[in-house]
């Protein structure tokens, strides 16, 4: 089997860069939820029941699936910004839940984060594929998946180091804020490139 090469034609960059930034933020937050929820529930919220831990992680993936389905109801120009907004809300709720030790906010944050992550992933795949030349679509999509794989591994490993340095609560809050900033950056880059694109053609 031949290895799929990676590529990013100049004409695809307007769609690719904001999608890649948003996907990195979305899957980094997904990595946080799936890897640290047992510790968050146990050490911060005070719940160690395994069924509760498994149920909350399952809820995140169900919300992600719903986000992928629901984003189809919106126009192409609204899909990524709206999904980023939901992801920002999820990250904010998770940060606040760590501050006030709230299980309710943690659940709401997990749902919003899952919805945002699913919406971002689906909207990004559609946008990047639509912007890519037919004969290079697989190359560009593969490059986006590389970003996704990095997002679910590198930030979580860095988070482990941060937990050792500053503690679970502070590291989780900091991580959530960074996800929010990345999501805001993705929307800003998307809007800037849409404005700049006509002037460059």
HUMO-V259601 format. One record per residue. N is the residue number from 1. RES is the residue in three letters. PHI is phi in degrees with one decimal (none if undefined). OMEGA is omega in degrees with one decimal (* if undefined). D_CENTER is the distance of its C-alpha to the mean C-alpha in whole Angstrom. Layout:
n->N res->RES phi->PHI omega->OMEGA d_center->D_CENTER
n->N res->RES phi->PHI omega->OMEGA d_center->D_CENTER
//
This chain:
n->1 res->UNK phi->none omega->-178.4 d_center->31
n->2 res->UNK phi->-78.8 omega->179.3 d_center->30
n->3 res->UNK phi->-68.2 omega->179.6 d_center->27
n->4 res->UNK phi->-72.7 omega->178.3 d_center->24
n->5 res->UNK phi->-76.8 omega->179.4 d_center->24
n->6 res->UNK phi->-106.9 omega->-179.9 d_center->22
n->7 res->UNK phi->-159.5 omega->177.5 d_center->22
n->8 res->UNK phi->-145.1 omega->178.0 d_center->21
n->9 res->UNK phi->-61.0 omega->-178.3 d_center->24
n->10 res->UNK phi->-54.0 omega->-177.0 d_center->25
n->11 res->UNK phi->-71.9 omega->-177.7 d_center->24
n->12 res->UNK phi->-95.9 omega->-172.3 d_center->21
n->13 res->UNK phi->-62.2 omega->178.9 d_center->19
n->14 res->UNK phi->-58.1 omega->178.5 d_center->19
n->15 res->UNK phi->-86.3 omega->-171.3 d_center->16
n->16 res->UNK phi->-72.6 omega->-172.2 d_center->15
n->17 res->UNK phi->-61.3 omega->176.7 d_center->14
n->18 res->UNK phi->-64.3 omega->178.1 d_center->12
n->19 res->UNK phi->-65.4 omega->-179.4 d_center->10
n->20 res->UNK phi->-66.0 omega->178.7 d_center->10
n->21 res->UNK phi->-63.2 omega->-179.6 d_center->9
n->22 res->UNK phi->-64.3 omega->178.8 d_center->6
n->23 res->UNK phi->-64.0 omega->178.7 d_center->5
n->24 res->UNK phi->-61.3 omega->179.0 d_center->6
n->25 res->UNK phi->-63.1 omega->-175.7 d_center->4
n->26 res->UNK phi->-65.1 omega->-177.0 d_center->0
n->27 res->UNK phi->-78.1 omega->172.7 d_center->4
n->28 res->UNK phi->-65.0 omega->178.4 d_center->6
n->29 res->UNK phi->-68.0 omega->175.7 d_center->6
n->30 res->UNK phi->-61.9 omega->177.1 d_center->6
n->31 res->UNK phi->-62.7 omega->176.6 d_center->9
n->32 res->UNK phi->-60.5 omega->-175.9 d_center->10
n->33 res->UNK phi->-65.4 omega->-175.0 d_center->11
n->34 res->UNK phi->-76.6 omega->-177.7 d_center->13
n->35 res->UNK phi->-96.0 omega->-173.0 d_center->15
n->36 res->UNK phi->-111.0 omega->-179.4 d_center->16
n->37 res->UNK phi->-58.3 omega->176.9 d_center->16
n->38 res->UNK phi->-58.5 omega->179.4 d_center->20
n->39 res->UNK phi->-69.3 omega->179.2 d_center->21
n->40 res->UNK phi->-63.1 omega->-180.0 d_center->19
n->41 res->UNK phi->-63.8 omega->-176.0 d_center->21
n->42 res->UNK phi->-76.3 omega->-172.9 d_center->24
n->43 res->UNK phi->-87.9 omega->-176.4 d_center->25
n->44 res->UNK phi->-100.4 omega->-178.4 d_center->23
n->45 res->UNK phi->-84.1 omega->179.3 d_center->24
n->46 res->UNK phi->90.4 omega->-180.0 d_center->27
n->47 res->UNK phi->-119.3 omega->-178.6 d_center->26
n->48 res->UNK phi->-118.8 omega->-179.3 d_center->26
n->49 res->UNK phi->-63.2 omega->-174.7 d_center->27
n->50 res->UNK phi->-67.6 omega->178.5 d_center->25
n->51 res->UNK phi->-64.8 omega->178.0 d_center->25
n->52 res->UNK phi->-65.5 omega->178.9 d_center->23
n->53 res->UNK phi->-61.5 omega->179.5 d_center->21
n->54 res->UNK phi->-63.2 omega->179.6 d_center->20
n->55 res->UNK phi->-64.5 omega->-179.6 d_center->20
n->56 res->UNK phi->-68.7 omega->177.5 d_center->17
n->57 res->UNK phi->-66.4 omega->176.3 d_center->15
n->58 res->UNK phi->-60.9 omega->179.0 d_center->17
n->59 res->UNK phi->-62.0 omega->178.4 d_center->16
n->60 res->UNK phi->-62.5 omega->-178.1 d_center->12
n->61 res->UNK phi->-71.0 omega->175.0 d_center->12
n->62 res->UNK phi->-63.8 omega->178.2 d_center->15
n->63 res->UNK phi->-63.5 omega->177.5 d_center->13
n->64 res->UNK phi->-61.7 omega->177.8 d_center->10
n->65 res->UNK phi->-62.1 omega->178.3 d_center->13
n->66 res->UNK phi->-62.3 omega->178.5 d_center->15
n->67 res->UNK phi->-62.5 omega->178.2 d_center->12
n->68 res->UNK phi->-65.6 omega->180.0 d_center->12
n->69 res->UNK phi->-77.2 omega->-174.3 d_center->16
n->70 res->UNK phi->-68.3 omega->-176.6 d_center->16
n->71 res->UNK phi->-63.9 omega->178.7 d_center->14
n->72 res->UNK phi->-67.4 omega->-177.9 d_center->18
n->73 res->UNK phi->-76.7 omega->-176.0 d_center->20
n->74 res->UNK phi->-106.9 omega->178.7 d_center->19
n->75 res->UNK phi->-66.6 omega->-176.0 d_center->20
n->76 res->UNK phi->-58.2 omega->-178.5 d_center->18
n->77 res->UNK phi->-70.8 omega->-177.3 d_center->18
n->78 res->UNK phi->-96.1 omega->-169.4 d_center->17
n->79 res->UNK phi->-61.1 omega->-175.9 d_center->14
n->80 res->UNK phi->-68.6 omega->178.2 d_center->11
n->81 res->UNK phi->-60.0 omega->-179.8 d_center->12
n->82 res->UNK phi->-66.6 omega->178.7 d_center->13
n->83 res->UNK phi->-64.0 omega->176.5 d_center->9
n->84 res->UNK phi->-63.4 omega->177.7 d_center->8
n->85 res->UNK phi->-61.7 omega->178.1 d_center->11
n->86 res->UNK phi->-67.3 omega->178.0 d_center->10
n->87 res->UNK phi->-65.1 omega->176.9 d_center->7
n->88 res->UNK phi->-60.3 omega->177.3 d_center->9
n->89 res->UNK phi->-60.0 omega->179.5 d_center->12
n->90 res->UNK phi->-62.1 omega->179.4 d_center->10
n->91 res->UNK phi->-64.1 omega->179.2 d_center->10
n->92 res->UNK phi->-65.0 omega->178.7 d_center->13
n->93 res->UNK phi->-64.1 omega->177.7 d_center->15
n->94 res->UNK phi->-64.4 omega->178.7 d_center->14
n->95 res->UNK phi->-63.1 omega->-179.8 d_center->15
n->96 res->UNK phi->-66.2 omega->179.3 d_center->18
n->97 res->UNK phi->-62.0 omega->177.3 d_center->19
n->98 res->UNK phi->-72.2 omega->180.0 d_center->19
n->99 res->UNK phi->-72.6 omega->-172.3 d_center->22
n->100 res->UNK phi->-104.8 omega->179.7 d_center->24
n->101 res->UNK phi->57.2 omega->-175.7 d_center->23
n->102 res->UNK phi->-107.7 omega->176.0 d_center->22
n->103 res->UNK phi->-67.8 omega->-179.6 d_center->22
n->104 res->UNK phi->-61.5 omega->179.3 d_center->21
n->105 res->UNK phi->-66.7 omega->177.6 d_center->19
n->106 res->UNK phi->-64.2 omega->178.4 d_center->17
n->107 res->UNK phi->-64.8 omega->179.3 d_center->17
n->108 res->UNK phi->-62.0 omega->178.3 d_center->16
n->109 res->UNK phi->-64.8 omega->178.9 d_center->13
n->110 res->UNK phi->-64.2 omega->178.5 d_center->12
n->111 res->UNK phi->-64.5 omega->-179.7 d_center->13
n->112 res->UNK phi->-63.2 omega->179.0 d_center->11
n->113 res->UNK phi->-63.4 omega->177.6 d_center->8
n->114 res->UNK phi->-63.5 omega->177.8 d_center->8
n->115 res->UNK phi->-60.9 omega->-179.7 d_center->10
n->116 res->UNK phi->-64.6 omega->-179.8 d_center->7
n->117 res->UNK phi->-62.5 omega->179.7 d_center->4
n->118 res->UNK phi->-64.0 omega->178.8 d_center->8
n->119 res->UNK phi->-64.4 omega->178.8 d_center->9
n->120 res->UNK phi->-62.8 omega->-177.2 d_center->7
n->121 res->UNK phi->-61.6 omega->-178.6 d_center->8
n->122 res->UNK phi->-65.7 omega->-179.4 d_center->11
n->123 res->UNK phi->-64.5 omega->-179.5 d_center->12
n->124 res->UNK phi->-68.1 omega->179.1 d_center->11
n->125 res->UNK phi->-59.8 omega->-179.0 d_center->13
n->126 res->UNK phi->-64.6 omega->-177.5 d_center->16
n->127 res->UNK phi->-64.9 omega->-178.8 d_center->16
n->128 res->UNK phi->-68.3 omega->179.3 d_center->16
n->129 res->UNK phi->-65.0 omega->-179.6 d_center->19
n->130 res->UNK phi->-67.2 omega->-178.4 d_center->21
n->131 res->UNK phi->-83.5 omega->-174.4 d_center->21
n->132 res->UNK phi->-88.1 omega->170.1 d_center->22
n->133 res->UNK phi->-59.1 omega->-174.2 d_center->26
n->134 res->UNK phi->-56.7 omega->-176.1 d_center->27
n->135 res->UNK phi->-80.3 omega->179.2 d_center->28
n->136 res->UNK phi->-121.1 omega->-175.9 d_center->25
n->137 res->UNK phi->-61.8 omega->-179.5 d_center->22
n->138 res->UNK phi->-65.3 omega->179.7 d_center->22
n->139 res->UNK phi->-64.2 omega->-177.7 d_center->22
n->140 res->UNK phi->-70.1 omega->179.0 d_center->19
n->141 res->UNK phi->-63.8 omega->177.4 d_center->17
n->142 res->UNK phi->-62.8 omega->178.1 d_center->17
n->143 res->UNK phi->-64.2 omega->177.0 d_center->16
n->144 res->UNK phi->-64.3 omega->178.1 d_center->13
n->145 res->UNK phi->-67.3 omega->175.0 d_center->13
n->146 res->UNK phi->-61.9 omega->176.7 d_center->14
n->147 res->UNK phi->-59.8 omega->179.4 d_center->11
n->148 res->UNK phi->-62.5 omega->-179.6 d_center->9
n->149 res->UNK phi->-63.2 omega->176.8 d_center->12
n->150 res->UNK phi->-64.6 omega->-176.7 d_center->12
n->151 res->UNK phi->-67.9 omega->-179.0 d_center->8
n->152 res->UNK phi->-89.1 omega->-178.8 d_center->9
n->153 res->UNK phi->-121.3 omega->-174.1 d_center->13
n->154 res->UNK phi->-61.4 omega->-179.5 d_center->14
n->155 res->UNK phi->-61.3 omega->-179.2 d_center->12
n->156 res->UNK phi->-66.6 omega->176.1 d_center->13
n->157 res->UNK phi->-63.6 omega->177.2 d_center->16
n->158 res->UNK phi->-65.2 omega->178.9 d_center->16
n->159 res->UNK phi->-64.0 omega->177.2 d_center->16
n->160 res->UNK phi->-61.1 omega->176.3 d_center->19
n->161 res->UNK phi->-65.1 omega->-179.1 d_center->21
n->162 res->UNK phi->-64.7 omega->179.2 d_center->20
n->163 res->UNK phi->-63.3 omega->178.0 d_center->21
n->164 res->UNK phi->-63.3 omega->-175.0 d_center->24
n->165 res->UNK phi->-83.7 omega->-172.0 d_center->24
n->166 res->UNK phi->-126.4 omega->-179.6 d_center->24
n->167 res->UNK phi->97.1 omega->-175.4 d_center->23
n->168 res->UNK phi->-63.1 omega->-175.1 d_center->20
n->169 res->UNK phi->-62.9 omega->-178.2 d_center->20
n->170 res->UNK phi->-64.5 omega->179.5 d_center->20
n->171 res->UNK phi->-65.9 omega->178.8 d_center->18
n->172 res->UNK phi->-63.8 omega->178.2 d_center->15
n->173 res->UNK phi->-64.8 omega->179.0 d_center->16
n->174 res->UNK phi->-61.3 omega->179.9 d_center->16
n->175 res->UNK phi->-62.6 omega->179.8 d_center->12
n->176 res->UNK phi->-63.2 omega->178.5 d_center->11
n->177 res->UNK phi->-64.8 omega->178.5 d_center->13
n->178 res->UNK phi->-64.2 omega->176.5 d_center->11
n->179 res->UNK phi->-63.4 omega->177.8 d_center->8
n->180 res->UNK phi->-61.4 omega->-179.8 d_center->10
n->181 res->UNK phi->-65.5 omega->177.4 d_center->12
n->182 res->UNK phi->-63.3 omega->179.1 d_center->9
n->183 res->UNK phi->-64.7 omega->176.9 d_center->8
n->184 res->UNK phi->-62.6 omega->178.5 d_center->12
n->185 res->UNK phi->-62.3 omega->180.0 d_center->13
n->186 res->UNK phi->-61.0 omega->179.0 d_center->11
n->187 res->UNK phi->-65.5 omega->179.5 d_center->13
n->188 res->UNK phi->-63.7 omega->178.6 d_center->16
n->189 res->UNK phi->-64.3 omega->179.3 d_center->16
n->190 res->UNK phi->-61.0 omega->-179.2 d_center->16
n->191 res->UNK phi->-67.0 omega->-179.4 d_center->18
n->192 res->UNK phi->-64.0 omega->-178.6 d_center->20
n->193 res->UNK phi->-70.5 omega->176.4 d_center->20
n->194 res->UNK phi->-68.4 omega->177.1 d_center->21
n->195 res->UNK phi->-72.4 omega->-175.4 d_center->24
n->196 res->UNK phi->-78.5 omega->-175.0 d_center->25
n->197 res->UNK phi->-58.2 omega->179.6 d_center->25
n->198 res->UNK phi->-61.5 omega->-178.3 d_center->29
n->199 res->UNK phi->-71.9 omega->-178.1 d_center->30
n->200 res->UNK phi->-89.4 omega->-178.5 d_center->30
n->201 res->UNK phi->-95.5 omega->* d_center->31
//
